[in-house]
Amino acid sequence: MEMPSFGIFLLTVRTNAKRFFGYGCSGSGDIFAHTLLKHYKVREFEVKQGALVAYRVIRDAIDVGAFGLGEPIDIWIMDGQSIRQMSPDEMLALRDAYSTWMEAELETFRKLFPVSEESK
């Protein structure tokens, strides 16, 4: 089997024996994660970007009520040199970045689709 050329990878073998390289999702929220991740070019991300997207995926899955998911959110980093758990300070920074991202997304949506005076 030829390995991909983009550094760290996850190989997931599903029950139907299909293989794919890139990100991997498992557990009770995996369907939410796959749905949310499909919009991002995860192979182009730096570690910090990937951690933020991972946080968003987990946070959004918790918020929509995926069975078995809840706080605390715990993210581990595999960077080619080591595997480590993100520190509490890093997790706080991710939460802040997530909040900023959500605010920016809502602002962009409102600019693209402003509410007309008639619909107020």
C-alpha distances in whole Angstrom, upper triangle without the diagonal:
4,6,10,13,15,16,16,14,14,11,13,13,16,19,18,14,13,11,12,12,15,18,18,22,23,27,30,29,26,27,29,27,24,27,28,25,24,27,26,23,22,19,23,24,26,26,29,29,26,28,31,29,28,31,32,30,31,35,35,33,36,39,38,38,35,36,35,35,37,38,37,34,32,29,27,25,22,23,20,23,25,25,28,30,32,36,39,40,36,36,40,39,36,39,41,38,37,41,41,39,40,43,42,40,44,46,43,44,47,48,46,48,51,53,56,60,60,57,59
4,7,9,12,13,14,12,13,12,14,15,18,21,20,17,15,12,12,11,14,17,18,22,24,27,30,30,26,27,29,26,24,27,28,24,23,26,24,21,20,17,20,22,23,24,27,27,24,27,29,27,27,30,31,29,31,34,34,33,36,38,38,39,35,37,36,35,37,38,37,34,32,29,26,24,21,21,19,22,23,24,27,30,31,35,38,38,35,35,39,37,34,37,39,36,36,40,40,37,39,42,40,39,42,44,41,42,46,46,44,46,49,52,55,58,59,56,57
4,7,9,9,10,9,10,10,13,14,18,21,20,17,15,12,11,9,11,14,16,19,22,25,28,27,24,26,27,24,22,25,25,22,21,23,21,19,17,14,17,19,20,20,24,23,21,23,26,24,23,27,28,26,28,31,32,31,33,36,36,36,33,34,34,32,35,35,34,31,28,25,23,21,17,17,15,18,20,20,24,26,27,31,34,35,31,32,35,34,31,34,36,33,33,36,36,34,36,39,37,36,39,41,39,39,43,43,42,44,47,49,53,56,57,54,55
4,6,7,9,8,10,10,13,15,18,22,21,18,16,12,10,7,9,12,15,18,21,25,28,26,23,24,25,22,20,23,23,19,19,20,18,15,14,11,13,15,17,18,21,20,18,21,23,22,21,25,26,24,26,29,29,29,32,34,34,35,32,34,33,31,33,34,33,29,27,24,22,19,16,16,14,18,20,20,23,25,26,30,33,33,29,30,33,31,29,31,33,30,30,34,33,31,33,36,34,33,36,38,35,36,40,40,38,40,44,46,49,53,54,51,52
4,6,9,9,12,13,17,19,22,25,25,22,20,16,14,11,11,14,17,21,24,27,30,29,25,27,27,24,22,25,24,21,20,21,19,15,14,10,12,14,15,17,20,20,18,21,23,22,22,26,27,25,27,30,31,31,33,35,35,37,34,36,35,33,35,35,34,30,28,24,22,19,16,15,13,17,19,20,23,25,26,30,32,32,29,30,33,31,28,31,33,30,30,34,33,30,33,36,34,33,36,37,35,36,40,40,38,41,44,46,50,53,54,52,53
4,7,7,11,13,16,19,21,25,25,23,20,16,13,10,9,12,15,19,22,25,28,26,23,25,25,21,20,23,22,18,18,19,16,13,11,7,9,11,12,13,16,16,14,17,20,18,19,22,23,22,24,27,27,28,30,32,33,34,31,33,33,31,32,32,31,27,25,21,19,16,14,12,11,15,17,18,20,22,23,26,29,29,25,26,29,27,25,28,29,26,26,30,29,27,29,32,30,29,33,34,32,33,37,36,35,38,41,44,47,50,51,49,50
4,6,10,12,16,19,22,25,26,23,21,17,15,11,10,12,15,18,21,25,28,26,23,25,26,22,21,24,23,19,20,21,18,15,12,9,11,12,11,12,15,16,14,16,19,19,18,22,23,22,24,27,28,28,30,32,33,34,31,33,32,30,31,31,29,26,23,19,17,14,11,9,8,11,13,14,17,20,20,24,27,27,23,24,28,26,24,27,28,26,26,30,29,27,30,33,31,30,34,35,34,35,38,38,37,40,43,45,49,52,53,51,51
4,7,10,13,16,19,23,24,21,20,16,13,10,8,10,12,15,18,21,24,23,20,23,23,19,19,22,21,17,19,20,17,15,12,10,12,12,11,11,14,15,12,14,17,17,16,19,21,20,21,24,25,25,27,29,30,31,28,30,28,26,28,27,26,22,20,16,14,11,8,7,6,10,11,11,14,17,18,21,24,25,21,22,25,24,22,25,27,24,24,28,28,26,28,31,30,29,33,35,33,34,38,38,37,39,42,45,48,51,52,50,50
4,6,10,13,16,19,20,18,16,12,10,6,5,7,9,13,15,19,22,20,18,20,20,17,16,19,19,15,16,18,16,14,11,9,12,12,13,12,16,16,13,15,18,16,15,19,20,19,20,23,24,23,25,28,28,29,26,28,26,25,26,27,25,22,20,16,14,12,10,10,10,13,14,13,16,18,19,23,25,26,23,23,26,25,22,25,27,25,24,28,29,26,28,31,30,29,32,34,33,33,37,38,36,38,41,44,47,50,51,48,49
4,6,10,12,16,17,15,13,10,8,6,6,6,6,10,12,15,19,18,15,17,18,15,14,18,18,14,16,18,16,15,12,11,15,15,16,14,17,17,14,15,18,16,14,18,20,17,18,22,22,21,23,26,26,27,23,25,24,22,24,25,24,21,18,16,14,13,10,12,12,15,15,14,16,17,19,23,25,27,23,23,26,26,23,25,28,26,24,28,29,27,28,32,31,29,32,35,33,34,37,38,37,38,41,43,47,50,51,48,48
4,7,10,13,14,12,10,7,6,5,7,8,8,11,12,16,19,19,15,17,19,16,15,18,19,16,17,20,18,17,14,14,17,18,19,18,21,21,17,19,21,19,17,21,22,20,20,24,24,23,25,28,28,28,24,25,25,24,26,27,26,23,21,19,17,16,14,16,15,18,18,17,19,21,22,26,29,30,27,26,30,29,26,28,31,29,28,31,32,29,31,34,34,32,35,37,36,36,39,40,39,40,43,45,49,52,53,49,50
4,6,10,11,9,8,6,6,7,9,9,6,9,10,13,16,16,13,14,17,14,13,16,18,15,16,19,18,18,15,15,19,19,21,20,23,22,18,19,22,19,17,21,22,18,19,23,23,21,23,26,25,25,22,22,22,21,24,26,25,22,21,19,18,18,16,18,18,21,20,18,21,21,23,27,29,31,27,26,30,30,26,28,31,29,27,31,32,29,30,34,33,31,34,37,35,35,39,40,38,39,42,44,47,51,51,48,49
4,7,8,6,6,5,7,10,12,12,10,11,11,14,17,18,14,16,19,17,15,18,20,18,18,22,21,21,19,19,22,23,25,24,26,25,22,23,25,23,21,24,25,21,22,25,25,23,25,28,27,27,23,23,23,23,26,28,28,25,24,22,21,21,20,22,21,24,23,22,24,25,27,30,32,34,31,30,33,33,30,31,34,33,31,34,35,33,33,37,36,34,37,40,38,37,41,42,40,42,45,46,49,53,53,50,51
4,5,5,6,7,9,12,14,13,10,11,10,13,15,16,12,13,16,15,13,16,19,17,17,21,21,21,20,20,24,24,26,25,27,26,23,24,26,23,21,24,24,20,21,24,24,21,24,26,25,24,21,21,21,22,25,27,27,25,24,23,22,23,22,24,24,27,26,24,26,26,28,31,33,35,32,30,34,34,30,31,34,33,30,33,35,32,32,36,36,33,36,39,37,36,40,41,39,40,43,44,48,51,51,48,49
4,5,8,10,12,15,17,17,14,14,12,14,16,17,14,15,18,18,16,19,21,20,20,24,25,25,23,24,28,28,30,29,31,30,26,27,29,26,24,26,27,23,23,27,26,23,25,28,26,25,22,21,22,23,26,29,29,27,26,25,25,26,25,28,28,30,29,27,29,29,31,34,35,38,35,33,36,37,33,34,37,36,33,36,38,35,35,39,39,36,38,41,40,39,42,44,42,42,45,47,50,53,52,49,50
4,6,9,12,15,18,18,15,16,15,17,18,19,16,16,20,19,17,19,22,21,20,24,25,25,24,24,28,28,31,30,32,31,27,29,30,27,25,28,28,25,25,29,27,25,27,30,28,27,24,24,25,25,29,32,32,30,29,28,28,28,27,29,29,32,31,29,31,31,33,37,38,40,37,35,38,39,35,36,39,37,35,38,39,36,36,40,39,37,39,42,40,39,42,44,41,42,45,46,49,53,52,49,50
4,6,10,13,16,17,15,16,16,18,20,21,17,18,21,20,18,20,23,21,20,24,24,24,23,22,26,27,29,29,31,30,26,28,30,27,25,28,29,25,26,30,29,26,29,31,30,29,26,26,26,27,30,32,32,30,29,27,27,27,25,27,27,30,29,27,30,30,32,36,38,39,36,35,38,38,35,36,39,37,35,38,40,36,37,40,40,37,40,43,41,40,44,45,43,43,47,48,51,54,54,51,52
4,7,10,13,14,13,15,15,18,20,20,16,16,20,18,15,18,21,19,17,21,21,21,20,19,23,24,27,26,29,27,24,26,28,25,23,27,27,23,25,28,27,25,28,30,28,29,25,26,26,26,30,32,32,29,28,26,26,26,24,26,25,28,28,27,29,30,31,35,37,38,35,34,37,36,33,34,37,35,33,36,37,34,34,38,37,35,37,40,38,37,41,42,39,40,44,45,48,52,52,49,50
4,7,10,12,11,13,14,18,20,20,16,17,19,17,15,18,20,17,16,20,19,18,17,16,20,21,23,23,26,25,21,23,25,23,21,25,25,22,23,27,26,24,27,30,28,29,25,26,26,26,29,31,30,28,26,24,23,22,20,22,22,25,25,23,26,27,28,32,34,36,32,31,35,34,31,32,35,33,31,34,35,32,33,36,36,33,36,39,37,36,40,41,39,40,43,45,48,52,52,49,50
4,7,9,9,12,14,17,20,19,15,16,18,15,13,16,17,14,13,16,16,15,13,13,16,18,20,20,23,21,18,20,22,19,18,22,22,19,21,25,24,22,26,28,27,27,24,26,26,25,28,29,29,26,24,22,21,20,18,20,19,23,23,22,24,25,26,30,32,33,30,29,32,31,28,30,32,29,28,31,32,29,30,33,32,30,33,35,33,33,37,38,36,37,40,42,45,49,49,46,47
4,7,8,12,14,18,21,19,16,17,18,15,13,16,17,14,13,16,15,13,11,10,13,15,17,17,20,18,15,18,20,18,17,20,21,19,20,24,24,22,25,28,27,28,25,27,26,25,27,28,28,24,23,20,19,17,15,16,16,20,20,19,21,23,24,27,30,30,27,26,30,29,25,28,30,27,26,30,30,27,28,32,31,29,32,34,32,32,36,37,35,37,40,42,45,49,49,47,47
4,7,10,13,17,20,18,15,16,17,13,12,14,14,11,11,13,11,10,7,7,10,11,13,13,16,15,12,14,16,14,13,17,18,16,17,21,21,20,23,25,25,26,23,25,25,23,25,26,25,21,20,17,16,15,13,14,14,18,18,17,19,20,21,24,27,27,24,23,26,25,22,24,26,24,22,26,27,23,25,28,27,25,29,31,29,29,33,34,32,34,37,39,42,46,47,44,45
4,7,10,14,16,14,11,13,14,10,9,12,12,9,10,12,11,10,7,8,12,11,13,12,15,13,10,12,14,11,10,14,15,12,14,17,17,17,19,22,21,22,20,22,21,19,21,22,21,18,17,14,13,13,12,14,15,18,18,16,17,18,18,22,24,25,21,20,23,22,19,21,24,21,20,23,24,21,23,26,25,24,27,29,28,28,31,32,31,33,35,37,41,44,45,42,43
4,7,10,13,12,9,11,12,9,8,12,12,10,11,14,13,14,11,12,15,15,16,15,17,16,12,13,15,13,11,14,15,12,13,17,17,15,18,21,20,21,17,19,18,17,19,20,20,17,16,13,13,13,13,15,16,19,18,16,17,17,18,22,24,25,22,21,24,23,20,22,25,23,21,24,26,23,24,27,27,25,28,31,30,29,33,34,33,34,37,39,42,45,46,43,43
4,7,10,8,5,8,9,6,7,10,11,10,12,15,14,15,13,15,18,17,18,17,18,17,13,14,15,13,10,13,14,10,10,14,14,12,15,17,17,17,14,15,15,13,16,18,18,15,14,13,13,14,15,18,19,22,20,17,18,17,18,22,23,25,22,20,23,23,19,20,24,22,20,23,25,22,22,26,26,24,27,30,29,28,32,33,32,33,36,37,41,44,44,41,41
4,7,7,5,8,10,9,9,13,14,13,15,18,18,19,17,19,22,20,22,20,21,20,16,16,18,16,13,15,16,12,11,15,15,13,14,18,17,16,13,13,12,12,15,17,17,15,14,14,14,16,16,20,21,23,21,18,19,18,19,22,23,26,23,21,24,25,21,22,25,24,22,25,27,25,25,28,29,27,29,32,32,31,34,36,35,36,38,39,43,46,46,43,43
4,5,5,9,10,10,11,14,15,15,17,20,20,22,20,22,25,23,24,22,23,22,19,18,19,17,14,15,16,13,11,14,15,11,13,16,15,14,10,10,9,9,12,15,15,14,14,14,16,18,19,22,24,26,24,20,20,19,20,23,23,26,24,21,24,25,22,22,26,25,22,25,28,25,25,29,30,28,29,33,32,31,34,37,36,36,38,39,43,45,46,42,42
4,6,8,9,10,12,13,14,16,18,20,21,23,21,24,27,25,26,24,25,24,21,20,20,18,15,16,16,13,11,14,13,10,11,14,13,11,7,6,6,7,11,14,15,14,15,16,18,21,22,25,27,29,27,23,23,21,22,24,24,27,25,22,24,26,22,22,26,25,22,24,27,25,24,28,29,27,28,31,31,30,33,35,34,34,37,37,41,43,43,40,40
4,6,5,6,9,10,11,12,14,17,18,20,18,21,24,22,24,22,22,21,18,17,17,15,12,13,13,9,8,11,10,6,8,11,10,9,6,7,8,7,10,13,14,13,14,15,17,19,21,24,26,28,26,23,22,20,20,23,23,25,23,20,22,23,20,19,23,22,19,21,24,22,20,24,25,23,24,28,28,26,29,32,31,31,33,34,37,40,40,37,37
4,5,5,6,8,10,10,12,15,16,18,16,19,21,20,22,20,21,20,16,16,17,14,12,14,13,10,9,13,12,9,12,14,13,13,9,11,11,11,14,16,17,15,15,15,17,18,19,22,24,27,25,22,22,20,21,24,24,26,24,21,24,24,21,21,24,23,20,23,25,22,22,25,26,24,25,29,28,27,30,32,31,31,34,35,38,41,41,38,38
4,5,5,6,9,10,11,14,15,18,17,20,22,21,24,23,23,21,18,19,19,15,14,15,14,11,11,14,12,9,12,14,12,12,9,11,13,12,16,18,20,17,18,18,20,22,22,25,27,30,28,25,25,24,24,27,27,29,26,23,26,26,22,22,25,24,21,23,25,22,21,25,26,23,24,28,27,25,28,31,29,29,32,33,36,39,39,35,36
4,6,5,6,8,10,12,14,17,16,19,21,20,22,21,21,19,16,17,16,13,12,13,11,7,8,10,8,6,9,11,9,10,8,11,13,11,14,16,18,15,17,17,19,21,22,25,27,29,28,25,24,23,22,25,25,26,24,21,23,23,19,19,22,21,17,19,22,19,18,21,22,19,21,24,23,22,25,27,26,26,29,30,33,36,36,32,33
4,5,5,6,8,11,11,14,13,16,18,17,19,18,18,16,13,13,13,10,8,10,9,6,7,10,9,7,11,12,12,13,10,13,14,12,14,16,17,14,15,14,16,17,18,21,23,26,24,21,21,20,19,22,23,24,21,19,21,21,17,18,20,19,16,19,20,18,17,21,21,19,21,24,23,22,26,28,26,27,30,31,34,37,38,34,35
4,6,5,6,9,10,13,12,15,17,16,19,19,19,17,14,15,15,12,11,13,12,9,11,14,12,11,14,16,14,16,13,16,17,15,18,20,20,17,18,17,18,19,19,22,23,26,25,23,23,22,22,25,26,27,24,22,24,24,20,21,23,21,19,21,23,20,19,23,23,20,22,25,24,23,27,28,27,27,30,32,35,38,38,35,36
4,6,6,8,10,13,13,16,18,18,21,21,21,18,16,17,16,12,12,14,12,9,12,14,11,10,14,15,13,15,13,16,18,16,18,21,22,19,20,19,21,22,23,24,26,29,28,26,26,25,24,27,27,28,25,23,25,25,21,21,23,21,18,20,22,18,18,21,21,18,20,23,22,20,24,25,23,24,27,28,31,35,35,32,33
4,6,6,8,12,11,15,16,15,18,18,18,15,13,14,13,9,10,11,9,6,10,11,9,9,13,13,12,15,13,17,18,16,17,19,20,17,18,17,19,20,21,22,25,28,27,24,24,23,22,25,25,25,22,20,22,21,17,17,20,17,14,17,18,15,14,18,18,15,17,20,19,18,21,23,21,22,25,26,30,33,34,30,31
4,5,6,8,8,11,13,12,15,15,15,12,10,12,12,8,8,11,10,7,11,13,11,12,15,16,15,18,16,19,20,17,19,20,20,17,18,16,17,17,18,19,22,25,24,22,22,21,20,23,24,25,21,20,22,21,17,18,20,17,15,18,19,16,16,19,19,16,19,22,20,20,23,25,23,24,27,29,32,36,37,33,34
4,6,8,9,11,13,14,17,18,18,15,13,15,15,11,12,15,13,11,14,16,14,14,18,19,18,20,18,21,22,20,22,24,24,21,21,19,21,20,21,22,24,27,26,25,25,25,24,27,28,28,25,23,25,24,20,21,23,20,18,21,21,18,18,21,20,18,20,23,21,20,24,25,23,24,27,29,32,36,36,33,34
4,7,9,12,13,13,16,17,17,14,13,15,14,11,13,15,13,11,15,16,14,15,19,19,18,21,20,23,24,22,23,24,25,22,22,20,22,21,22,23,25,28,28,26,26,26,24,27,28,28,24,23,25,23,20,20,22,19,16,19,19,15,16,19,17,14,17,19,17,17,20,21,19,21,24,26,29,33,34,31,32
4,5,9,9,9,12,14,14,11,10,13,12,9,11,14,12,11,15,16,15,16,19,20,20,22,21,24,25,22,23,24,24,21,21,18,19,18,19,19,21,24,25,23,24,23,22,25,26,25,22,21,23,21,17,19,20,17,15,18,18,14,16,19,17,15,18,20,18,18,22,22,21,23,26,28,31,35,36,33,34
4,6,6,7,11,13,14,11,10,13,13,11,13,16,15,14,17,19,18,19,23,23,23,26,24,27,28,25,26,27,26,23,22,19,20,18,18,18,19,23,23,22,23,23,22,26,27,27,23,22,24,22,19,21,22,19,18,21,20,17,19,22,20,18,21,23,20,21,25,25,23,25,29,31,34,38,39,36,37
4,5,5,9,10,12,9,7,11,11,9,10,14,13,13,15,18,17,18,21,22,23,25,23,25,25,23,24,24,24,20,19,16,16,14,14,14,16,19,20,19,20,20,19,22,24,24,20,20,22,20,17,20,21,18,17,20,20,17,19,22,20,19,22,24,22,23,27,27,26,28,31,33,37,40,41,38,39
4,6,9,10,13,11,9,13,14,12,13,17,17,16,19,21,21,22,25,26,26,28,26,29,28,26,27,27,26,23,21,18,17,15,14,13,14,18,19,18,20,21,20,24,26,26,22,22,25,23,20,22,24,21,20,24,23,20,22,25,24,22,26,27,25,26,30,30,28,31,34,36,40,43,44,42,42
4,7,10,12,9,9,13,14,12,14,17,17,17,20,22,22,23,26,27,27,29,28,31,30,28,29,28,27,24,23,19,19,16,15,14,15,19,20,20,21,22,21,24,26,25,21,22,24,21,19,22,23,19,19,23,22,19,21,24,22,21,25,25,23,25,28,28,27,29,32,35,38,42,43,41,41
4,6,8,6,6,9,10,9,11,14,14,15,17,19,20,21,23,24,25,27,26,29,28,25,26,25,24,20,19,16,16,13,13,12,14,17,18,17,18,19,17,20,22,21,18,18,20,18,15,18,19,16,16,20,19,16,19,21,20,19,23,24,22,24,27,27,26,29,31,34,38,41,42,40,40
4,6,5,6,9,10,11,12,14,16,17,18,20,21,23,24,26,27,29,28,30,29,26,26,25,24,20,19,15,14,11,11,10,12,14,15,15,16,17,15,18,20,19,15,17,19,16,14,18,18,15,16,20,19,17,20,22,21,21,24,25,24,26,29,29,29,31,34,36,40,43,45,42,42
4,5,5,6,9,10,10,12,14,15,16,18,20,21,22,24,26,27,26,28,27,23,23,22,21,17,15,12,11,8,8,7,10,12,12,12,12,13,11,14,17,16,12,14,16,14,12,16,17,14,15,19,19,17,20,22,21,22,25,26,25,27,30,30,30,33,35,37,41,44,46,43,43
4,5,5,6,9,10,11,12,14,15,16,18,20,21,22,24,26,25,27,26,23,22,21,19,16,15,11,11,9,11,10,14,15,15,14,13,13,11,13,15,14,10,11,13,11,9,13,13,11,12,16,15,14,17,19,18,19,22,23,23,25,28,28,28,31,32,35,38,41,43,41,40
4,5,5,6,9,10,11,12,14,15,16,18,20,21,23,25,24,26,26,22,22,21,20,16,16,13,13,11,13,13,16,18,18,17,16,16,14,16,17,16,13,13,15,12,10,13,14,10,11,14,14,12,15,17,16,16,20,21,20,22,25,25,25,27,29,32,35,38,40,38,37
4,5,5,6,9,10,10,12,14,15,16,18,20,21,23,21,24,23,20,20,19,18,15,14,10,11,9,11,11,14,16,16,15,14,14,13,16,17,17,13,13,16,14,11,14,15,12,12,16,16,14,16,19,18,18,21,23,22,23,26,27,27,29,31,33,37,40,41,39,39
4,6,5,6,9,10,11,12,14,15,16,18,20,21,20,22,21,18,18,16,15,11,10,7,8,8,10,11,15,16,15,13,12,11,9,12,14,13,10,9,12,11,8,11,13,11,10,14,15,13,16,19,18,18,21,23,23,24,27,28,28,30,32,34,37,40,42,39,39
4,5,5,6,9,10,10,12,14,15,16,18,20,19,22,21,18,17,16,15,12,12,10,12,11,14,15,18,20,19,17,16,14,12,14,14,14,10,9,11,9,6,8,10,7,7,11,11,10,12,15,15,14,17,19,19,20,23,24,24,26,28,30,34,36,38,35,35
4,5,5,6,9,10,10,12,14,15,16,18,17,20,20,17,17,17,16,13,13,11,13,13,15,16,19,21,20,18,17,16,14,17,17,17,14,13,14,13,9,11,13,10,9,12,13,10,12,15,15,14,17,19,18,19,22,23,23,25,27,29,33,35,37,34,34
4,5,5,6,8,10,11,12,14,16,17,15,18,17,14,14,14,14,10,10,8,10,11,13,15,18,20,18,16,15,13,12,15,16,16,13,11,14,13,10,11,14,12,10,14,15,13,14,18,18,17,20,22,22,22,25,27,26,28,30,32,35,38,39,36,36
4,5,5,6,8,10,11,12,14,15,15,17,16,13,12,12,11,8,9,8,11,12,15,17,20,22,20,17,16,13,11,14,13,14,11,9,11,11,7,8,11,10,8,11,13,12,12,16,16,16,18,21,21,21,24,26,26,27,29,30,34,37,38,35,34
4,5,5,6,8,10,10,12,14,14,17,17,13,13,13,13,10,12,11,14,15,18,20,23,25,23,21,19,17,15,17,16,17,14,12,13,13,9,9,11,10,7,9,12,9,9,13,14,13,15,18,18,18,21,22,22,23,25,27,31,33,34,31,31
4,6,5,6,9,10,11,12,11,15,15,12,12,13,14,11,12,11,14,15,18,20,23,25,23,20,20,17,16,19,19,19,17,14,16,16,12,12,15,13,10,13,15,13,12,16,17,15,17,20,20,19,22,24,24,25,27,28,32,35,36,32,32
4,6,5,6,9,10,11,10,12,12,8,9,10,10,7,9,10,13,15,18,20,23,25,23,19,18,16,15,17,16,18,16,13,15,15,12,11,15,14,11,14,16,15,14,18,19,17,19,22,23,22,25,27,27,27,29,30,34,37,38,34,34
4,5,5,6,9,10,10,13,13,9,8,9,10,8,11,12,15,17,20,22,26,27,25,22,20,17,16,17,16,17,15,12,13,14,11,9,12,12,9,11,14,13,11,15,17,15,17,20,21,20,22,25,25,25,27,28,32,34,35,32,31
4,5,5,6,9,9,13,13,10,10,12,13,11,14,15,18,20,22,24,28,30,28,25,23,21,19,21,20,21,19,16,16,17,14,12,15,14,10,12,15,13,11,14,16,14,15,18,19,18,20,23,23,23,25,25,29,31,32,29,28
4,5,5,6,6,9,10,7,9,11,13,11,14,15,18,20,22,25,28,30,27,24,23,20,20,22,21,22,20,17,18,19,16,15,18,17,14,15,18,16,15,18,20,18,18,22,22,21,24,26,26,26,28,28,32,34,35,31,31
4,6,5,6,8,9,6,6,8,10,9,13,14,18,21,23,26,29,30,28,25,23,20,19,21,19,21,20,16,17,19,16,14,17,17,14,15,18,17,15,18,21,19,19,23,24,23,25,28,28,27,29,29,33,35,36,32,31
4,5,8,11,12,9,9,10,13,12,16,17,21,23,26,28,32,33,31,28,26,23,21,23,21,22,21,17,18,19,16,14,16,17,13,14,17,16,13,16,19,17,17,20,21,20,22,25,25,24,26,26,29,31,32,28,28
4,6,9,12,10,11,13,16,15,18,19,23,25,27,30,33,35,33,29,28,25,24,26,24,26,24,21,21,22,19,17,20,20,16,17,20,18,15,18,20,18,18,21,22,20,22,25,25,24,26,26,29,31,31,28,27
4,6,8,7,9,12,14,14,17,19,23,25,28,31,33,35,33,29,28,25,24,26,24,26,25,21,22,24,21,19,21,22,18,19,22,21,18,21,24,21,21,25,26,24,26,29,29,28,29,29,32,34,34,31,30
4,6,6,8,12,14,14,16,18,21,23,25,28,31,33,30,27,26,23,23,25,24,26,24,21,23,24,21,19,23,23,19,20,23,22,20,23,25,23,23,27,27,25,28,31,30,29,31,31,35,37,37,33,33
4,6,9,12,15,15,17,19,22,25,27,30,32,34,31,28,27,24,24,26,25,27,26,23,24,26,23,22,25,25,22,23,27,25,23,26,28,26,27,30,31,29,31,34,34,33,35,35,38,40,40,36,36
4,7,10,12,12,14,17,19,23,25,28,30,32,29,25,24,21,22,23,22,25,24,21,23,25,22,21,24,25,22,23,27,25,24,27,29,27,28,32,32,31,33,36,36,35,37,37,41,43,43,39,39
4,7,9,9,11,14,17,20,22,26,28,29,27,23,22,19,19,20,19,22,21,17,19,21,18,17,20,21,18,20,23,22,20,24,26,24,25,28,29,28,30,33,33,33,34,35,38,40,41,37,37
4,6,7,10,13,17,20,23,26,29,30,27,23,21,18,17,18,17,19,19,15,16,19,16,15,18,19,17,18,21,21,19,22,25,24,24,27,28,28,30,33,33,33,34,34,38,40,40,37,36
3,5,8,12,15,18,22,25,28,28,25,22,19,16,15,15,13,16,16,12,13,16,14,12,16,18,15,16,20,20,19,22,24,23,24,27,29,28,30,33,33,33,35,35,39,40,41,38,37
4,6,10,13,16,20,22,26,26,23,19,17,13,12,13,11,14,14,10,12,15,13,12,15,17,15,17,20,20,20,22,25,24,25,28,29,29,31,34,34,35,36,36,40,42,43,40,39
4,7,10,13,17,19,23,23,20,17,15,11,10,11,10,13,12,8,11,13,11,10,14,15,13,15,18,18,18,20,22,22,23,26,27,27,29,32,32,33,34,35,39,41,42,39,38
4,7,10,13,16,19,20,17,13,11,7,7,9,9,12,11,8,11,13,11,12,15,16,15,17,20,19,20,23,24,24,26,28,29,30,32,34,34,35,37,38,42,44,45,42,41
4,7,10,13,16,17,14,11,9,6,6,9,10,12,10,8,12,13,10,12,15,15,14,17,19,18,20,23,23,23,25,28,28,29,32,33,33,35,36,38,42,44,46,42,42
4,7,10,13,13,10,7,5,4,6,9,12,14,11,11,14,15,13,15,18,17,17,20,22,21,23,26,26,26,29,31,31,32,34,36,36,37,39,41,45,47,49,46,45
4,6,9,10,8,6,5,6,7,10,13,14,11,12,16,15,13,16,19,17,18,21,22,21,23,26,26,26,29,31,30,32,34,35,35,37,39,41,45,48,49,46,46
4,6,7,6,5,7,9,10,14,17,18,15,16,19,18,17,20,22,20,21,24,25,24,26,29,29,28,31,33,33,34,37,38,37,39,42,44,47,50,52,49,49
4,5,6,7,9,11,12,15,18,19,15,17,20,19,17,21,23,21,21,25,25,24,26,29,28,28,32,33,32,34,37,37,37,40,42,44,48,51,52,50,49
4,6,8,11,14,15,18,22,22,19,21,24,22,21,25,26,24,25,29,29,27,30,33,32,32,35,37,36,37,40,40,40,43,45,47,51,54,56,53,53
4,7,10,13,15,17,21,21,19,21,24,23,22,25,27,25,26,30,30,29,32,34,34,34,37,38,38,39,42,43,43,45,47,50,53,56,58,55,55
4,6,10,12,15,18,19,17,18,22,21,20,23,25,24,25,28,29,28,31,33,33,33,36,38,37,39,42,42,42,45,47,49,53,55,57,54,54
4,7,10,13,16,17,15,16,20,19,18,21,23,22,23,26,27,26,28,31,31,31,34,36,36,37,40,41,41,43,45,47,51,53,55,52,51
4,6,9,12,14,12,13,16,17,16,18,21,20,21,24,25,25,27,30,30,30,33,35,35,36,39,40,40,42,44,46,49,52,53,50,50
4,6,9,11,10,10,13,14,13,16,18,18,18,21,23,23,24,27,28,28,31,33,33,34,37,38,38,40,42,43,47,49,51,48,47
4,7,8,6,6,10,10,10,12,15,15,15,18,20,20,22,24,25,25,28,29,30,31,34,35,36,37,39,40,44,46,48,45,44
4,5,5,6,9,10,11,12,14,15,16,19,20,21,22,25,26,27,29,30,31,33,35,36,37,39,40,41,45,47,49,46,45
4,5,5,6,9,10,10,12,14,15,17,19,20,21,23,24,25,27,29,30,31,33,35,36,37,38,39,43,45,47,44,43
4,5,5,6,9,10,11,12,14,15,17,18,20,21,23,24,26,27,29,30,32,33,35,36,37,38,42,44,46,43,42
4,5,5,6,9,10,10,12,14,15,16,18,20,21,22,24,26,27,28,30,31,33,34,35,37,41,43,45,42,41
4,5,5,6,9,10,10,12,14,15,16,18,20,21,23,24,25,27,29,30,31,33,34,35,39,41,43,40,39
4,5,5,6,9,10,11,12,14,15,17,18,20,21,23,24,26,27,29,30,32,32,34,37,39,41,38,37
4,5,5,6,8,10,11,12,14,15,16,18,20,21,22,24,26,27,28,30,31,33,36,38,40,38,36
4,5,5,6,9,10,10,12,14,15,16,18,20,21,22,24,25,27,28,29,31,35,37,39,36,35
4,5,5,6,9,10,11,12,14,15,17,18,20,21,23,24,26,27,28,29,33,35,37,34,32
4,5,5,6,9,10,11,12,14,16,17,18,20,21,23,24,26,26,28,31,33,36,33,31
4,5,5,6,9,10,10,12,14,15,16,18,20,21,22,24,25,27,31,33,35,32,31
4,5,5,6,9,10,10,12,14,15,16,18,20,21,22,23,25,29,31,33,30,29
4,5,5,6,9,10,11,12,14,15,17,18,20,21,22,23,27,29,31,28,27
4,5,5,6,9,10,11,12,14,15,16,18,20,20,22,26,28,30,28,27
4,5,5,6,9,10,10,12,14,15,16,18,19,21,25,27,30,27,26
4,5,5,6,9,10,11,12,14,15,16,17,19,23,25,27,24,23
4,5,5,6,9,10,11,12,14,15,16,17,21,23,25,23,21
4,5,5,6,9,10,10,12,14,15,17,21,23,25,23,22
4,5,5,6,9,10,11,12,14,16,19,22,24,22,21
4,5,5,6,9,10,10,11,13,17,19,21,18,18
4,5,5,6,9,10,10,12,16,18,20,18,18
4,5,5,6,9,10,13,16,19,21,19,19
4,5,5,6,8,10,14,17,19,16,17
4,5,5,5,7,11,14,16,14,14
4,6,6,9,12,15,17,16,16
4,6,10,12,15,17,16,17
4,7,9,13,14,12,14
4,6,9,12,10,11
4,7,8,7,7
4,5,6,7
4,6,5
4,6
4
